[in-house]
Amino acid sequence: MNMRSIGLIGGLSWESTALYYQTINREVGRRLGGLRSASITIHSLDFEPISALQKAGDWAAMAGLMGRAGRRLAEGGAQCVLIGSNTMHRVADAVQAEAGIPLLHIADALAAAILATPVRTVGLLGTRMTMELPFYVEHLARHGIRCITPDEAQREAIHRIIFGELFLGQVRPASRERLAAIVDSLVQRGAQGMVLGCTELPMIVRPEDSPVPLFDTTRLHALAAVDFSLHDMAHAVPAQA
């Protein structure tokens, strides 16, 4: 039985797309052994025009762009599609409809990992859009998971670090300290776990930076893709989240 092919909409940013590619291939190799690697197609988008559409709040245009990317992946043989970004799951339904193949939702992979623990209230770190628009918090709420979001100044700081540093591959010690302080404040407000709800945040926030469990959405989403790909391969070993 062959593995099923994964389609990834990347470039959102390319830094996190590289993390997806590395995680998926390493996990396939770990589970199957030898020289095995993933069957994966990446449609990598130019993020600059997408960033402009985000600033303008033009979600209809983004839905069209992302939907076309999903359709091209399906036409190229992908059997599932991943959006390599938490924020861009705002248009997940449109991508699913246009692609016509299963869309593996990042918040579903996250929810499954949270529900496997005693944690039910999490702090949410991400872009301003992920933290402020209702789509992400409501998706987790449907799984019985409550989100605590940072205050206005903290949201601004996180967003600046993501767009001004991490998207450019920059990891600054001062920013790591700022994020660790925000994590601590969310724990003081009742967070039992911390969601890295931006696919670049694993570049800078480490387990030792949080007194509560971290939920790395990039890794969890990538592992969900491997689960899908290897579902019918009986000799594959289980995932290690």
Biotite code that builds the C-alpha atoms (Angstrom):
import biotite.structure as struc

atoms = struc.array([
    struc.Atom([0.000, 0.000, 0.000], chain_id="A", res_id=1, res_name="MET", atom_name="CA", element="C"),
    struc.Atom([1.416, 3.387, -1.023], chain_id="A", res_id=2, res_name="ASN", atom_name="CA", element="C"),
    struc.Atom([1.248, 6.500, 1.113], chain_id="A", res_id=3, res_name="MET", atom_name="CA", element="C"),
    struc.Atom([-1.352, 9.106, 0.200], chain_id="A", res_id=4, res_name="ARG", atom_name="CA", element="C"),
    struc.Atom([-0.081, 12.374, -1.253], chain_id="A", res_id=5, res_name="SER", atom_name="CA", element="C"),
    struc.Atom([-0.115, 15.554, 0.860], chain_id="A", res_id=6, res_name="ILE", atom_name="CA", element="C"),
    struc.Atom([-0.794, 18.997, -0.625], chain_id="A", res_id=7, res_name="GLY", atom_name="CA", element="C"),
    struc.Atom([0.497, 22.028, 1.297], chain_id="A", res_id=8, res_name="LEU", atom_name="CA", element="C"),
    struc.Atom([-0.376, 25.666, 0.592], chain_id="A", res_id=9, res_name="ILE", atom_name="CA", element="C"),
    struc.Atom([2.835, 27.317, 1.736], chain_id="A", res_id=10, res_name="GLY", atom_name="CA", element="C"),
    struc.Atom([4.648, 30.626, 1.661], chain_id="A", res_id=11, res_name="GLY", atom_name="CA", element="C"),
    struc.Atom([2.511, 31.914, 4.534], chain_id="A", res_id=12, res_name="LEU", atom_name="CA", element="C"),
    struc.Atom([5.442, 32.486, 5.440], chain_id="A", res_id=13, res_name="SER", atom_name="CA", element="C"),
    struc.Atom([8.075, 30.330, 3.738], chain_id="A", res_id=14, res_name="TRP", atom_name="CA", element="C"),
    struc.Atom([9.910, 30.099, 7.079], chain_id="A", res_id=15, res_name="GLU", atom_name="CA", element="C"),
    struc.Atom([7.086, 28.010, 8.551], chain_id="A", res_id=16, res_name="SER", atom_name="CA", element="C"),
    struc.Atom([6.652, 26.119, 5.270], chain_id="A", res_id=17, res_name="THR", atom_name="CA", element="C"),
    struc.Atom([10.223, 24.901, 5.754], chain_id="A", res_id=18, res_name="ALA", atom_name="CA", element="C"),
    struc.Atom([9.257, 23.695, 9.250], chain_id="A", res_id=19, res_name="LEU", atom_name="CA", element="C"),
    struc.Atom([6.291, 21.802, 7.793], chain_id="A", res_id=20, res_name="TYR", atom_name="CA", element="C"),
    struc.Atom([8.432, 20.148, 5.128], chain_id="A", res_id=21, res_name="TYR", atom_name="CA", element="C"),
    struc.Atom([11.116, 19.147, 7.607], chain_id="A", res_id=22, res_name="GLN", atom_name="CA", element="C"),
    struc.Atom([8.656, 17.831, 10.208], chain_id="A", res_id=23, res_name="THR", atom_name="CA", element="C"),
    struc.Atom([6.586, 15.827, 7.711], chain_id="A", res_id=24, res_name="ILE", atom_name="CA", element="C"),
    struc.Atom([9.594, 14.189, 6.069], chain_id="A", res_id=25, res_name="ASN", atom_name="CA", element="C"),
    struc.Atom([11.356, 13.401, 9.332], chain_id="A", res_id=26, res_name="ARG", atom_name="CA", element="C"),
    struc.Atom([8.200, 11.839, 10.736], chain_id="A", res_id=27, res_name="GLU", atom_name="CA", element="C"),
    struc.Atom([7.602, 9.714, 7.624], chain_id="A", res_id=28, res_name="VAL", atom_name="CA", element="C"),
    struc.Atom([11.209, 8.529, 7.831], chain_id="A", res_id=29, res_name="GLY", atom_name="CA", element="C"),
    struc.Atom([10.862, 7.773, 11.545], chain_id="A", res_id=30, res_name="ARG", atom_name="CA", element="C"),
    struc.Atom([7.704, 5.752, 11.035], chain_id="A", res_id=31, res_name="ARG", atom_name="CA", element="C"),
    struc.Atom([8.711, 3.864, 7.896], chain_id="A", res_id=32, res_name="LEU", atom_name="CA", element="C"),
    struc.Atom([12.483, 3.643, 8.301], chain_id="A", res_id=33, res_name="GLY", atom_name="CA", element="C"),
    struc.Atom([15.151, 3.415, 5.648], chain_id="A", res_id=34, res_name="GLY", atom_name="CA", element="C"),
    struc.Atom([15.251, 6.222, 3.111], chain_id="A", res_id=35, res_name="LEU", atom_name="CA", element="C"),
    struc.Atom([11.515, 6.884, 3.138], chain_id="A", res_id=36, res_name="ARG", atom_name="CA", element="C"),
    struc.Atom([10.243, 10.438, 2.755], chain_id="A", res_id=37, res_name="SER", atom_name="CA", element="C"),
    struc.Atom([6.862, 12.046, 2.165], chain_id="A", res_id=38, res_name="ALA", atom_name="CA", element="C"),
    struc.Atom([4.795, 12.215, -1.000], chain_id="A", res_id=39, res_name="SER", atom_name="CA", element="C"),
    struc.Atom([4.107, 15.941, -0.829], chain_id="A", res_id=40, res_name="ILE", atom_name="CA", element="C"),
    struc.Atom([3.359, 18.796, -3.221], chain_id="A", res_id=41, res_name="THR", atom_name="CA", element="C"),
    struc.Atom([3.838, 22.393, -2.062], chain_id="A", res_id=42, res_name="ILE", atom_name="CA", element="C"),
    struc.Atom([2.144, 25.365, -3.707], chain_id="A", res_id=43, res_name="HIS", atom_name="CA", element="C"),
    struc.Atom([4.214, 28.206, -2.270], chain_id="A", res_id=44, res_name="SER", atom_name="CA", element="C"),
    struc.Atom([2.581, 31.625, -2.530], chain_id="A", res_id=45, res_name="LEU", atom_name="CA", element="C"),
    struc.Atom([4.187, 35.074, -2.511], chain_id="A", res_id=46, res_name="ASP", atom_name="CA", element="C"),
    struc.Atom([3.198, 36.446, 0.884], chain_id="A", res_id=47, res_name="PHE", atom_name="CA", element="C"),
    struc.Atom([3.617, 40.169, 0.131], chain_id="A", res_id=48, res_name="GLU", atom_name="CA", element="C"),
    struc.Atom([0.297, 40.564, -1.753], chain_id="A", res_id=49, res_name="PRO", atom_name="CA", element="C"),
    struc.Atom([-1.455, 38.365, 0.802], chain_id="A", res_id=50, res_name="ILE", atom_name="CA", element="C"),
    struc.Atom([-0.177, 40.598, 3.595], chain_id="A", res_id=51, res_name="SER", atom_name="CA", element="C"),
    struc.Atom([-1.613, 43.604, 1.749], chain_id="A", res_id=52, res_name="ALA", atom_name="CA", element="C"),
    struc.Atom([-4.989, 41.859, 1.454], chain_id="A", res_id=53, res_name="LEU", atom_name="CA", element="C"),
    struc.Atom([-4.894, 41.051, 5.173], chain_id="A", res_id=54, res_name="GLN", atom_name="CA", element="C"),
    struc.Atom([-4.261, 44.703, 6.031], chain_id="A", res_id=55, res_name="LYS", atom_name="CA", element="C"),
    struc.Atom([-7.170, 45.689, 3.771], chain_id="A", res_id=56, res_name="ALA", atom_name="CA", element="C"),
    struc.Atom([-9.431, 43.022, 5.299], chain_id="A", res_id=57, res_name="GLY", atom_name="CA", element="C"),
    struc.Atom([-10.214, 41.646, 1.817], chain_id="A", res_id=58, res_name="ASP", atom_name="CA", element="C"),
    struc.Atom([-11.027, 38.088, 2.833], chain_id="A", res_id=59, res_name="TRP", atom_name="CA", element="C"),
    struc.Atom([-13.012, 37.453, -0.352], chain_id="A", res_id=60, res_name="ALA", atom_name="CA", element="C"),
    struc.Atom([-9.906, 38.021, -2.463], chain_id="A", res_id=61, res_name="ALA", atom_name="CA", element="C"),
    struc.Atom([-7.848, 35.847, -0.136], chain_id="A", res_id=62, res_name="MET", atom_name="CA", element="C"),
    struc.Atom([-10.467, 33.093, -0.314], chain_id="A", res_id=63, res_name="ALA", atom_name="CA", element="C"),
    struc.Atom([-10.273, 33.135, -4.099], chain_id="A", res_id=64, res_name="GLY", atom_name="CA", element="C"),
    struc.Atom([-6.475, 33.070, -4.143], chain_id="A", res_id=65, res_name="LEU", atom_name="CA", element="C"),
    struc.Atom([-6.235, 30.294, -1.573], chain_id="A", res_id=66, res_name="MET", atom_name="CA", element="C"),
    struc.Atom([-9.033, 28.301, -3.178], chain_id="A", res_id=67, res_name="GLY", atom_name="CA", element="C"),
    struc.Atom([-7.245, 28.337, -6.530], chain_id="A", res_id=68, res_name="ARG", atom_name="CA", element="C"),
    struc.Atom([-4.067, 27.129, -4.828], chain_id="A", res_id=69, res_name="ALA", atom_name="CA", element="C"),
    struc.Atom([-5.993, 24.260, -3.252], chain_id="A", res_id=70, res_name="GLY", atom_name="CA", element="C"),
    struc.Atom([-7.545, 23.311, -6.592], chain_id="A", res_id=71, res_name="ARG", atom_name="CA", element="C"),
    struc.Atom([-4.138, 23.242, -8.288], chain_id="A", res_id=72, res_name="ARG", atom_name="CA", element="C"),
    struc.Atom([-2.810, 20.936, -5.596], chain_id="A", res_id=73, res_name="LEU", atom_name="CA", element="C"),
    struc.Atom([-5.749, 18.584, -6.115], chain_id="A", res_id=74, res_name="ALA", atom_name="CA", element="C"),
    struc.Atom([-5.279, 18.684, -9.878], chain_id="A", res_id=75, res_name="GLU", atom_name="CA", element="C"),
    struc.Atom([-1.626, 17.785, -9.320], chain_id="A", res_id=76, res_name="GLY", atom_name="CA", element="C"),
    struc.Atom([-2.550, 14.622, -7.442], chain_id="A", res_id=77, res_name="GLY", atom_name="CA", element="C"),
    struc.Atom([-2.727, 15.753, -3.799], chain_id="A", res_id=78, res_name="ALA", atom_name="CA", element="C"),
    struc.Atom([-5.226, 13.710, -1.772], chain_id="A", res_id=79, res_name="GLN", atom_name="CA", element="C"),
    struc.Atom([-5.516, 16.187, 1.109], chain_id="A", res_id=80, res_name="CYS", atom_name="CA", element="C"),
    struc.Atom([-4.755, 19.868, 1.507], chain_id="A", res_id=81, res_name="VAL", atom_name="CA", element="C"),
    struc.Atom([-3.123, 21.776, 4.367], chain_id="A", res_id=82, res_name="LEU", atom_name="CA", element="C"),
    struc.Atom([-3.055, 25.539, 4.799], chain_id="A", res_id=83, res_name="ILE", atom_name="CA", element="C"),
    struc.Atom([0.349, 26.258, 6.335], chain_id="A", res_id=84, res_name="GLY", atom_name="CA", element="C"),
    struc.Atom([-0.926, 29.153, 8.455], chain_id="A", res_id=85, res_name="SER", atom_name="CA", element="C"),
    struc.Atom([-3.312, 29.568, 11.373], chain_id="A", res_id=86, res_name="ASN", atom_name="CA", element="C"),
    struc.Atom([-4.595, 32.960, 10.230], chain_id="A", res_id=87, res_name="THR", atom_name="CA", element="C"),
    struc.Atom([-5.437, 31.813, 6.719], chain_id="A", res_id=88, res_name="MET", atom_name="CA", element="C"),
    struc.Atom([-7.784, 29.168, 8.129], chain_id="A", res_id=89, res_name="HIS", atom_name="CA", element="C"),
    struc.Atom([-10.229, 32.076, 8.160], chain_id="A", res_id=90, res_name="ARG", atom_name="CA", element="C"),
    struc.Atom([-10.891, 30.956, 4.553], chain_id="A", res_id=91, res_name="VAL", atom_name="CA", element="C"),
    struc.Atom([-10.628, 27.198, 5.155], chain_id="A", res_id=92, res_name="ALA", atom_name="CA", element="C"),
    struc.Atom([-14.198, 26.506, 4.030], chain_id="A", res_id=93, res_name="ASP", atom_name="CA", element="C"),
    struc.Atom([-13.564, 28.203, 0.688], chain_id="A", res_id=94, res_name="ALA", atom_name="CA", element="C"),
    struc.Atom([-10.366, 26.234, 0.152], chain_id="A", res_id=95, res_name="VAL", atom_name="CA", element="C"),
    struc.Atom([-12.137, 22.980, 0.999], chain_id="A", res_id=96, res_name="GLN", atom_name="CA", element="C"),
    struc.Atom([-14.955, 23.737, -1.441], chain_id="A", res_id=97, res_name="ALA", atom_name="CA", element="C"),
    struc.Atom([-12.619, 24.712, -4.283], chain_id="A", res_id=98, res_name="GLU", atom_name="CA", element="C"),
    struc.Atom([-10.114, 21.897, -3.798], chain_id="A", res_id=99, res_name="ALA", atom_name="CA", element="C"),
    struc.Atom([-12.699, 19.123, -3.482], chain_id="A", res_id=100, res_name="GLY", atom_name="CA", element="C"),
    struc.Atom([-10.352, 16.983, -1.360], chain_id="A", res_id=101, res_name="ILE", atom_name="CA", element="C"),
    struc.Atom([-10.128, 16.669, 2.441], chain_id="A", res_id=102, res_name="PRO", atom_name="CA", element="C"),
    struc.Atom([-8.810, 19.764, 4.179], chain_id="A", res_id=103, res_name="LEU", atom_name="CA", element="C"),
    struc.Atom([-6.953, 18.958, 7.391], chain_id="A", res_id=104, res_name="LEU", atom_name="CA", element="C"),
    struc.Atom([-7.853, 21.873, 9.668], chain_id="A", res_id=105, res_name="HIS", atom_name="CA", element="C"),
    struc.Atom([-5.057, 23.098, 11.919], chain_id="A", res_id=106, res_name="ILE", atom_name="CA", element="C"),
    struc.Atom([-7.431, 23.817, 14.821], chain_id="A", res_id=107, res_name="ALA", atom_name="CA", element="C"),
    struc.Atom([-8.808, 20.264, 14.674], chain_id="A", res_id=108, res_name="ASP", atom_name="CA", element="C"),
    struc.Atom([-5.288, 18.859, 15.012], chain_id="A", res_id=109, res_name="ALA", atom_name="CA", element="C"),
    struc.Atom([-4.717, 21.281, 17.894], chain_id="A", res_id=110, res_name="LEU", atom_name="CA", element="C"),
    struc.Atom([-7.990, 20.396, 19.615], chain_id="A", res_id=111, res_name="ALA", atom_name="CA", element="C"),
    struc.Atom([-7.252, 16.666, 19.429], chain_id="A", res_id=112, res_name="ALA", atom_name="CA", element="C"),
    struc.Atom([-3.903, 17.223, 21.163], chain_id="A", res_id=113, res_name="ALA", atom_name="CA", element="C"),
    struc.Atom([-5.418, 19.428, 23.867], chain_id="A", res_id=114, res_name="ILE", atom_name="CA", element="C"),
    struc.Atom([-8.275, 16.998, 24.542], chain_id="A", res_id=115, res_name="LEU", atom_name="CA", element="C"),
    struc.Atom([-5.741, 14.205, 25.073], chain_id="A", res_id=116, res_name="ALA", atom_name="CA", element="C"),
    struc.Atom([-4.584, 16.144, 28.170], chain_id="A", res_id=117, res_name="THR", atom_name="CA", element="C"),
    struc.Atom([-6.432, 17.558, 31.206], chain_id="A", res_id=118, res_name="PRO", atom_name="CA", element="C"),
    struc.Atom([-6.066, 21.090, 29.757], chain_id="A", res_id=119, res_name="VAL", atom_name="CA", element="C"),
    struc.Atom([-9.298, 22.852, 28.800], chain_id="A", res_id=120, res_name="ARG", atom_name="CA", element="C"),
    struc.Atom([-8.310, 26.543, 29.064], chain_id="A", res_id=121, res_name="THR", atom_name="CA", element="C"),
    struc.Atom([-5.454, 27.775, 26.906], chain_id="A", res_id=122, res_name="VAL", atom_name="CA", element="C"),
    struc.Atom([-3.635, 30.995, 26.226], chain_id="A", res_id=123, res_name="GLY", atom_name="CA", element="C"),
    struc.Atom([-3.670, 31.884, 22.531], chain_id="A", res_id=124, res_name="LEU", atom_name="CA", element="C"),
    struc.Atom([-0.643, 33.491, 20.879], chain_id="A", res_id=125, res_name="LEU", atom_name="CA", element="C"),
    struc.Atom([-0.819, 34.409, 17.187], chain_id="A", res_id=126, res_name="GLY", atom_name="CA", element="C"),
    struc.Atom([-1.244, 37.222, 14.730], chain_id="A", res_id=127, res_name="THR", atom_name="CA", element="C"),
    struc.Atom([-3.707, 39.964, 15.614], chain_id="A", res_id=128, res_name="ARG", atom_name="CA", element="C"),
    struc.Atom([-6.180, 38.381, 13.196], chain_id="A", res_id=129, res_name="MET", atom_name="CA", element="C"),
    struc.Atom([-5.981, 34.958, 14.831], chain_id="A", res_id=130, res_name="THR", atom_name="CA", element="C"),
    struc.Atom([-6.298, 36.447, 18.310], chain_id="A", res_id=131, res_name="MET", atom_name="CA", element="C"),
    struc.Atom([-8.990, 39.046, 17.521], chain_id="A", res_id=132, res_name="GLU", atom_name="CA", element="C"),
    struc.Atom([-11.251, 37.597, 14.823], chain_id="A", res_id=133, res_name="LEU", atom_name="CA", element="C"),
    struc.Atom([-13.729, 35.029, 16.175], chain_id="A", res_id=134, res_name="PRO", atom_name="CA", element="C"),
    struc.Atom([-13.055, 32.173, 13.722], chain_id="A", res_id=135, res_name="PHE", atom_name="CA", element="C"),
    struc.Atom([-10.239, 30.505, 15.688], chain_id="A", res_id=136, res_name="TYR", atom_name="CA", element="C"),
    struc.Atom([-11.549, 30.917, 19.230], chain_id="A", res_id=137, res_name="VAL", atom_name="CA", element="C"),
    struc.Atom([-15.001, 29.735, 18.136], chain_id="A", res_id=138, res_name="GLU", atom_name="CA", element="C"),
    struc.Atom([-13.561, 26.683, 16.384], chain_id="A", res_id=139, res_name="HIS", atom_name="CA", element="C"),
    struc.Atom([-11.814, 25.611, 19.589], chain_id="A", res_id=140, res_name="LEU", atom_name="CA", element="C"),
    struc.Atom([-14.928, 26.424, 21.641], chain_id="A", res_id=141, res_name="ALA", atom_name="CA", element="C"),
    struc.Atom([-16.859, 23.881, 19.576], chain_id="A", res_id=142, res_name="ARG", atom_name="CA", element="C"),
    struc.Atom([-14.432, 21.304, 20.971], chain_id="A", res_id=143, res_name="HIS", atom_name="CA", element="C"),
    struc.Atom([-15.049, 22.525, 24.535], chain_id="A", res_id=144, res_name="GLY", atom_name="CA", element="C"),
    struc.Atom([-11.778, 24.461, 24.756], chain_id="A", res_id=145, res_name="ILE", atom_name="CA", element="C"),
    struc.Atom([-11.684, 28.014, 26.158], chain_id="A", res_id=146, res_name="ARG", atom_name="CA", element="C"),
    struc.Atom([-9.136, 30.575, 24.953], chain_id="A", res_id=147, res_name="CYS", atom_name="CA", element="C"),
    struc.Atom([-7.609, 33.446, 26.903], chain_id="A", res_id=148, res_name="ILE", atom_name="CA", element="C"),
    struc.Atom([-6.113, 36.093, 24.616], chain_id="A", res_id=149, res_name="THR", atom_name="CA", element="C"),
    struc.Atom([-3.442, 38.668, 25.481], chain_id="A", res_id=150, res_name="PRO", atom_name="CA", element="C"),
    struc.Atom([-4.350, 42.276, 26.152], chain_id="A", res_id=151, res_name="ASP", atom_name="CA", element="C"),
    struc.Atom([-4.143, 44.973, 23.472], chain_id="A", res_id=152, res_name="GLU", atom_name="CA", element="C"),
    struc.Atom([-0.509, 45.949, 24.051], chain_id="A", res_id=153, res_name="ALA", atom_name="CA", element="C"),
    struc.Atom([0.551, 42.316, 24.199], chain_id="A", res_id=154, res_name="GLN", atom_name="CA", element="C"),
    struc.Atom([-1.330, 41.485, 20.992], chain_id="A", res_id=155, res_name="ARG", atom_name="CA", element="C"),
    struc.Atom([0.419, 44.344, 19.245], chain_id="A", res_id=156, res_name="GLU", atom_name="CA", element="C"),
    struc.Atom([3.829, 43.151, 20.482], chain_id="A", res_id=157, res_name="ALA", atom_name="CA", element="C"),
    struc.Atom([3.226, 39.561, 19.345], chain_id="A", res_id=158, res_name="ILE", atom_name="CA", element="C"),
    struc.Atom([2.004, 40.692, 15.920], chain_id="A", res_id=159, res_name="HIS", atom_name="CA", element="C"),
    struc.Atom([5.042, 42.947, 15.487], chain_id="A", res_id=160, res_name="ARG", atom_name="CA", element="C"),
    struc.Atom([7.438, 40.132, 16.404], chain_id="A", res_id=161, res_name="ILE", atom_name="CA", element="C"),
    struc.Atom([5.768, 37.751, 13.948], chain_id="A", res_id=162, res_name="ILE", atom_name="CA", element="C"),
    struc.Atom([5.631, 40.114, 10.960], chain_id="A", res_id=163, res_name="PHE", atom_name="CA", element="C"),
    struc.Atom([8.699, 42.224, 11.673], chain_id="A", res_id=164, res_name="GLY", atom_name="CA", element="C"),
    struc.Atom([11.078, 39.475, 12.793], chain_id="A", res_id=165, res_name="GLU", atom_name="CA", element="C"),
    struc.Atom([9.991, 35.845, 12.447], chain_id="A", res_id=166, res_name="LEU", atom_name="CA", element="C"),
    struc.Atom([8.692, 36.222, 8.884], chain_id="A", res_id=167, res_name="PHE", atom_name="CA", element="C"),
    struc.Atom([12.201, 37.487, 8.079], chain_id="A", res_id=168, res_name="LEU", atom_name="CA", element="C"),
    struc.Atom([13.905, 34.587, 9.874], chain_id="A", res_id=169, res_name="GLY", atom_name="CA", element="C"),
    struc.Atom([15.015, 36.759, 12.795], chain_id="A", res_id=170, res_name="GLN", atom_name="CA", element="C"),
    struc.Atom([14.958, 35.372, 16.357], chain_id="A", res_id=171, res_name="VAL", atom_name="CA", element="C"),
    struc.Atom([15.864, 38.040, 18.892], chain_id="A", res_id=172, res_name="ARG", atom_name="CA", element="C"),
    struc.Atom([16.553, 37.308, 22.582], chain_id="A", res_id=173, res_name="PRO", atom_name="CA", element="C"),
    struc.Atom([14.656, 40.422, 23.687], chain_id="A", res_id=174, res_name="ALA", atom_name="CA", element="C"),
    struc.Atom([11.576, 39.266, 21.784], chain_id="A", res_id=175, res_name="SER", atom_name="CA", element="C"),
    struc.Atom([11.841, 35.796, 23.303], chain_id="A", res_id=176, res_name="ARG", atom_name="CA", element="C"),
    struc.Atom([11.880, 37.403, 26.758], chain_id="A", res_id=177, res_name="GLU", atom_name="CA", element="C"),
    struc.Atom([8.855, 39.549, 25.860], chain_id="A", res_id=178, res_name="ARG", atom_name="CA", element="C"),
    struc.Atom([6.907, 36.508, 24.683], chain_id="A", res_id=179, res_name="LEU", atom_name="CA", element="C"),
    struc.Atom([7.873, 34.554, 27.820], chain_id="A", res_id=180, res_name="ALA", atom_name="CA", element="C"),
    struc.Atom([6.519, 37.418, 29.950], chain_id="A", res_id=181, res_name="ALA", atom_name="CA", element="C"),
    struc.Atom([3.249, 37.368, 27.978], chain_id="A", res_id=182, res_name="ILE", atom_name="CA", element="C"),
    struc.Atom([3.001, 33.608, 28.518], chain_id="A", res_id=183, res_name="VAL", atom_name="CA", element="C"),
    struc.Atom([3.453, 34.121, 32.258], chain_id="A", res_id=184, res_name="ASP", atom_name="CA", element="C"),
    struc.Atom([0.712, 36.761, 32.336], chain_id="A", res_id=185, res_name="SER", atom_name="CA", element="C"),
    struc.Atom([-1.731, 34.419, 30.557], chain_id="A", res_id=186, res_name="LEU", atom_name="CA", element="C"),
    struc.Atom([-0.936, 31.651, 33.042], chain_id="A", res_id=187, res_name="VAL", atom_name="CA", element="C"),
    struc.Atom([-1.681, 34.087, 35.879], chain_id="A", res_id=188, res_name="GLN", atom_name="CA", element="C"),
    struc.Atom([-5.059, 34.714, 34.224], chain_id="A", res_id=189, res_name="ARG", atom_name="CA", element="C"),
    struc.Atom([-5.888, 31.003, 34.272], chain_id="A", res_id=190, res_name="GLY", atom_name="CA", element="C"),
    struc.Atom([-4.324, 29.445, 31.169], chain_id="A", res_id=191, res_name="ALA", atom_name="CA", element="C"),
    struc.Atom([-3.519, 25.770, 31.766], chain_id="A", res_id=192, res_name="GLN", atom_name="CA", element="C"),
    struc.Atom([-1.718, 25.408, 28.438], chain_id="A", res_id=193, res_name="GLY", atom_name="CA", element="C"),
    struc.Atom([-0.304, 27.702, 25.758], chain_id="A", res_id=194, res_name="MET", atom_name="CA", element="C"),
    struc.Atom([-1.163, 27.566, 22.047], chain_id="A", res_id=195, res_name="VAL", atom_name="CA", element="C"),
    struc.Atom([1.495, 28.641, 19.569], chain_id="A", res_id=196, res_name="LEU", atom_name="CA", element="C"),
    struc.Atom([-1.237, 29.774, 17.197], chain_id="A", res_id=197, res_name="GLY", atom_name="CA", element="C"),
    struc.Atom([1.078, 31.123, 14.540], chain_id="A", res_id=198, res_name="CYS", atom_name="CA", element="C"),
    struc.Atom([3.163, 28.688, 12.514], chain_id="A", res_id=199, res_name="THR", atom_name="CA", element="C"),
    struc.Atom([6.309, 30.808, 12.991], chain_id="A", res_id=200, res_name="GLU", atom_name="CA", element="C"),
    struc.Atom([6.134, 30.953, 16.799], chain_id="A", res_id=201, res_name="LEU", atom_name="CA", element="C"),
    struc.Atom([7.926, 27.599, 17.317], chain_id="A", res_id=202, res_name="PRO", atom_name="CA", element="C"),
    struc.Atom([10.999, 29.383, 15.961], chain_id="A", res_id=203, res_name="MET", atom_name="CA", element="C"),
    struc.Atom([11.185, 31.502, 19.114], chain_id="A", res_id=204, res_name="ILE", atom_name="CA", element="C"),
    struc.Atom([9.017, 30.087, 21.932], chain_id="A", res_id=205, res_name="VAL", atom_name="CA", element="C"),
    struc.Atom([10.558, 26.995, 23.553], chain_id="A", res_id=206, res_name="ARG", atom_name="CA", element="C"),
    struc.Atom([9.103, 24.601, 26.150], chain_id="A", res_id=207, res_name="PRO", atom_name="CA", element="C"),
    struc.Atom([11.373, 26.134, 28.776], chain_id="A", res_id=208, res_name="GLU", atom_name="CA", element="C"),
    struc.Atom([9.789, 29.534, 28.081], chain_id="A", res_id=209, res_name="ASP", atom_name="CA", element="C"),
    struc.Atom([6.425, 28.358, 29.429], chain_id="A", res_id=210, res_name="SER", atom_name="CA", element="C"),
    struc.Atom([5.447, 27.039, 32.880], chain_id="A", res_id=211, res_name="PRO", atom_name="CA", element="C"),
    struc.Atom([2.501, 25.181, 31.270], chain_id="A", res_id=212, res_name="VAL", atom_name="CA", element="C"),
    struc.Atom([2.370, 22.746, 28.320], chain_id="A", res_id=213, res_name="PRO", atom_name="CA", element="C"),
    struc.Atom([2.951, 24.239, 24.889], chain_id="A", res_id=214, res_name="LEU", atom_name="CA", element="C"),
    struc.Atom([0.811, 23.192, 21.923], chain_id="A", res_id=215, res_name="PHE", atom_name="CA", element="C"),
    struc.Atom([2.825, 23.729, 18.748], chain_id="A", res_id=216, res_name="ASP", atom_name="CA", element="C"),
    struc.Atom([0.259, 24.012, 15.941], chain_id="A", res_id=217, res_name="THR", atom_name="CA", element="C"),
    struc.Atom([2.878, 23.698, 13.203], chain_id="A", res_id=218, res_name="THR", atom_name="CA", element="C"),
    struc.Atom([4.090, 20.337, 14.456], chain_id="A", res_id=219, res_name="ARG", atom_name="CA", element="C"),
    struc.Atom([0.607, 19.058, 15.320], chain_id="A", res_id=220, res_name="LEU", atom_name="CA", element="C"),
    struc.Atom([-0.709, 19.984, 11.867], chain_id="A", res_id=221, res_name="HIS", atom_name="CA", element="C"),
    struc.Atom([2.279, 18.346, 10.157], chain_id="A", res_id=222, res_name="ALA", atom_name="CA", element="C"),
    struc.Atom([1.785, 15.154, 12.191], chain_id="A", res_id=223, res_name="LEU", atom_name="CA", element="C"),
    struc.Atom([-1.902, 15.103, 11.242], chain_id="A", res_id=224, res_name="ALA", atom_name="CA", element="C"),
    struc.Atom([-0.830, 15.181, 7.598], chain_id="A", res_id=225, res_name="ALA", atom_name="CA", element="C"),
    struc.Atom([1.480, 12.220, 8.165], chain_id="A", res_id=226, res_name="VAL", atom_name="CA", element="C"),
    struc.Atom([-1.342, 10.342, 9.913], chain_id="A", res_id=227, res_name="ASP", atom_name="CA", element="C"),
    struc.Atom([-3.530, 10.915, 6.853], chain_id="A", res_id=228, res_name="PHE", atom_name="CA", element="C"),
    struc.Atom([-0.800, 9.920, 4.427], chain_id="A", res_id=229, res_name="SER", atom_name="CA", element="C"),
    struc.Atom([0.126, 6.694, 6.208], chain_id="A", res_id=230, res_name="LEU", atom_name="CA", element="C"),
    struc.Atom([-3.344, 5.742, 7.444], chain_id="A", res_id=231, res_name="HIS", atom_name="CA", element="C"),
    struc.Atom([-3.528, 2.469, 5.505], chain_id="A", res_id=232, res_name="ASP", atom_name="CA", element="C"),
    struc.Atom([0.096, 1.455, 5.995], chain_id="A", res_id=233, res_name="MET", atom_name="CA", element="C"),
    struc.Atom([0.005, -1.141, 8.753], chain_id="A", res_id=234, res_name="ALA", atom_name="CA", element="C"),
    struc.Atom([3.779, -1.188, 9.270], chain_id="A", res_id=235, res_name="HIS", atom_name="CA", element="C"),
    struc.Atom([3.975, 2.526, 10.136], chain_id="A", res_id=236, res_name="ALA", atom_name="CA", element="C"),
    struc.Atom([4.824, 3.200, 13.779], chain_id="A", res_id=237, res_name="VAL", atom_name="CA", element="C"),
    struc.Atom([2.619, 5.612, 15.813], chain_id="A", res_id=238, res_name="PRO", atom_name="CA", element="C"),
    struc.Atom([3.092, 9.361, 15.921], chain_id="A", res_id=239, res_name="ALA", atom_name="CA", element="C"),
    struc.Atom([5.051, 11.044, 18.704], chain_id="A", res_id=240, res_name="GLN", atom_name="CA", element="C"),
    struc.Atom([3.547, 14.495, 19.275], chain_id="A", res_id=241, res_name="ALA", atom_name="CA", element="C"),
])
